[in-house]
Amino acid sequence: MQKVCLVTGCAGFIGSHLTSSLLDLGHAVVGVDNCASGYSRNMESFIGHADFTFYERSITDKGLLAELKARHEELDVVFQLAAVVSVPYSVDNPELTIQVNFEANRDMLDAAREMGFSSFVFAGSAAEYGNEERLPVKEEYAGSAEQLSPYGVAKYKSSAYIEKSGYGCSLRFFNIFGPRQDPTSQYSGVISRFVDFGLSGEKMVIFGDGNQSRDFLYVSDVVTSYLIAAGLDREGRGPLTGIYNVGTGKGRSIRELASIIADLTSGPKEISFKPERAGDIKHSCADVSRITAAGFKPEISFDEGLALTVAWAKEAHILNSEG
Ligand SMILES: NC(=O)c1ccc[n+]([C@@H]2O[C@H](COP(=O)([O-])OP(=O)(O)OC[C@H]3O[C@@H](n4cnc5c(N)ncnc54)[C@H](O)[C@@H]3O)[C@@H](O)[C@H]2O)c1
């Protein structure tokens, strides 16, 4: 059944991929973004699409969902991706972070439930686990370790609110990568930054010894998890309620990553090591039992995903150097 879906953060990295896929599947999309960290160039492939309507608005606008529902009567699904995404920015702007990443989400969830929306899917984060050292990280560990940033606190409060309400779902993403990820972002963009270094012929910079590890998932698999969560999956998986880690369940070291990307970009193999950054966790890896039991399985391998990302970045580099 075709749906009308709200995608907040549609000008962002993940939101633009989700929007494209929903439109390809024949759904209509109402997109909201205030372009705080997103770009209109990310929406190039769908901005003129007959089933896409864009609103340059903030999710903190009171009554936003009711207003959109009045204009788009069939609106029935919410994908809430809009967020303050930079962890360092959240440290400098804790109030705004709580407003956008928790309060606006809580209000939108309540409004969606009252208006009888069929699904509400929130973009949670591995940052909700704070300084958790038990690995792989299980959903129920959240809230036990020390929080490291207002970003993590606000995402945690949102997920907890969703779980307690018994309505909607929070997908706790680990490290996502793929085309259109902004290399200039300070937020979890290690792959896009390394690709950028490699293609520019610059040495990659690693903070710490490079043995720290992260759980990287390719963006098209993230889109699949969203479709499952909202019950829009063609294979009939989902819908989901509650909290789910979304990752591969495998940690990859930053050193390994640097070496693969140096090969793919033909960039310098020598690495510049800098002191460890305060607040950086050593290892992060998802326990994926819950989302696996719901039928989710990543389809793009780490190597394939990196090759696709580098191929896209090479083209973008050529266009940038021509423009
Ligand atoms: N990329 C990752 O590795 C990762 C990991 C875990 C969670 N997440 C979450 O996934 C979501 C998408 O992240 P992304 O990587 O695509 O980041 P992104 O910065 O590319 O996208 C976020 C979008 O939200 C928009 N936005 C910010 N504040 C807004 C507001 N008040 N109103 C309307 N729009 C607003 C931004 O302009 C941007 O387009 C975020 O909620 C993020 O916290 C991402």
The ligand as an SDF file (V2000), in Angstrom:
LIG
                    3D

 44 48  0  0  0  0  0  0  0  0999 V2000
   25.5610    9.4090   10.2620 N   0  0  0  0  0  0  0  0  0  0  0  0
   25.6840    8.5900   11.2980 C   0  0  0  0  0  0  0  0  0  0  0  0
   26.6780    7.8430   11.4190 O   0  0  0  0  0  0  0  0  0  0  0  0
   24.6030    8.5340   12.3630 C   0  0  0  0  0  0  0  0  0  0  0  0
   24.7730    7.6470   13.4390 C   0  0  0  0  0  0  0  0  0  0  0  0
   23.7940    7.5950   14.4310 C   0  0  0  0  0  0  0  0  0  0  0  0
   22.6610    8.4000   14.3310 C   0  0  0  0  0  0  0  0  0  0  0  0
   22.5360    9.2600   13.2900 N   0  0  0  0  0  0  0  0  0  0  0  0
   21.3080   10.0860   13.2430 C   0  0  0  0  0  0  0  0  0  0  0  0
   20.7080    9.9890   11.9560 O   0  0  0  0  0  0  0  0  0  0  0  0
   20.0510   11.2230   11.6170 C   0  0  0  0  0  0  0  0  0  0  0  0
   20.5430   11.7000   10.2760 C   0  0  0  0  0  0  0  0  0  0  0  0
   21.9360   11.9850   10.3770 O   0  0  0  0  0  0  0  0  0  0  0  0
   22.8460   12.3310    9.1130 P   0  0  0  0  0  0  0  0  0  0  0  0
   24.1320   11.6320    9.2880 O   0  0  0  0  0  0  0  0  0  0  0  0
   22.0810   12.1580    7.8600 O   0  0  0  0  0  0  0  0  0  0  0  0
   23.1420   13.8790    9.3970 O   0  0  0  0  0  0  0  0  0  0  0  0
   22.8700   15.1680    8.5070 P   0  0  0  0  0  0  0  0  0  0  0  0
   23.4320   16.3380    9.2240 O   0  0  0  0  0  0  0  0  0  0  0  0
   23.3310   14.9450    7.1170 O   0  0  0  0  0  0  0  0  0  0  0  0
   21.2660   15.2320    8.5210 O   0  0  0  0  0  0  0  0  0  0  0  0
   20.5170   15.8460    9.5400 C   0  0  0  0  0  0  0  0  0  0  0  0
   19.5360   16.8080    8.8590 C   0  0  0  0  0  0  0  0  0  0  0  0
   18.6870   17.4100    9.8470 O   0  0  0  0  0  0  0  0  0  0  0  0
   18.5320   18.7910    9.5080 C   0  0  0  0  0  0  0  0  0  0  0  0
   18.1550   19.5180   10.7200 N   0  0  0  0  0  0  0  0  0  0  0  0
   18.9300   19.7870   11.8160 C   0  0  0  0  0  0  0  0  0  0  0  0
   18.2030   20.4600   12.7340 N   0  0  0  0  0  0  0  0  0  0  0  0
   16.9550   20.6040   12.2260 C   0  0  0  0  0  0  0  0  0  0  0  0
   15.7550   21.2010   12.7010 C   0  0  0  0  0  0  0  0  0  0  0  0
   15.7000   21.7960   13.9040 N   0  0  0  0  0  0  0  0  0  0  0  0
   14.6640   21.1750   11.9080 N   0  0  0  0  0  0  0  0  0  0  0  0
   14.6910   20.5970   10.6820 C   0  0  0  0  0  0  0  0  0  0  0  0
   15.8080   20.0170   10.1700 N   0  0  0  0  0  0  0  0  0  0  0  0
   16.9200   20.0230   10.9290 C   0  0  0  0  0  0  0  0  0  0  0  0
   19.8810   19.1810    8.9670 C   0  0  0  0  0  0  0  0  0  0  0  0
   19.8540   20.3630    8.1910 O   0  0  0  0  0  0  0  0  0  0  0  0
   20.2440   17.9500    8.1500 C   0  0  0  0  0  0  0  0  0  0  0  0
   19.7880   18.0400    6.8170 O   0  0  0  0  0  0  0  0  0  0  0  0
   20.3530   12.1790   12.7730 C   0  0  0  0  0  0  0  0  0  0  0  0
   19.2540   12.1680   13.6600 O   0  0  0  0  0  0  0  0  0  0  0  0
   21.5730   11.5700   13.4320 C   0  0  0  0  0  0  0  0  0  0  0  0
   21.6570   11.9150   14.7990 O   0  0  0  0  0  0  0  0  0  0  0  0
   23.4670    9.3480   12.2980 C   0  0  0  0  0  0  0  0  0  0  0  0
  1  2  1  0
  2  3  2  0
  2  4  1  0
  4  5  1  0
  4 44  2  0
  5  6  2  0
  6  7  1  0
  7  8  2  0
  8  9  1  0
  8 44  1  0
  9 10  1  0
  9 42  1  0
 10 11  1  0
 11 12  1  0
 11 40  1  0
 12 13  1  0
 13 14  1  0
 14 15  2  0
 14 16  1  0
 14 17  1  0
 17 18  1  0
 18 19  2  0
 18 20  1  0
 18 21  1  0
 21 22  1  0
 22 23  1  0
 23 24  1  0
 23 38  1  0
 24 25  1  0
 25 26  1  0
 25 36  1  0
 26 27  1  0
 26 35  1  0
 27 28  2  0
 28 29  1  0
 29 30  1  0
 29 35  2  0
 30 31  1  0
 30 32  2  0
 32 33  1  0
 33 34  2  0
 34 35  1  0
 36 37  1  0
 36 38  1  0
 38 39  1  0
 40 41  1  0
 40 42  1  0
 42 43  1  0
M  CHG  2   8   1  16  -1
M  END
$$$$
